[in-house]
Amino acid sequence: MATNENAPKGKAEKPAELDPLESVFSQLEKRVEALAQRLKAALEENAKLKAAAASAEADRQKLRGDLAEAKKVAGKGDEALTAMRRYETERAEVRARIERLIASLEGA
């Protein structure tokens, strides 16, 4: 009988000893779950940021192309302006020569 009395008493003591450990493990489990959720959220945010960075890089490349094209067009515009000024100068010279020829023909 003494064994039977000791057995329940021993079982009663074991849960009392395990309660603090169970509490510690329970708290650790909650912390690990919270950390796992934070990690998952951080990984999702990282993926979103990587996608945004890739999109920004694509936009930047497009803008670089647009800028290069604009510079090329501006260069052509400058070339056209230079040619137009040269043609205007040549036209004025030709006009002056024609006026001199007409004047010399009228005087003859």
Buried (B, 14 or more C-beta within 10 A) or exposed (E): EEEEEEEEEEEEEEEEEEEEEEEEEEEEEEEEEEEEEEEEEEEEEEEEEEEEEEEEEEEEEEEEEEEEEEEEEEEEEEEEEEEEEEEEEEEEEEEEEEEEEEEEEEEE
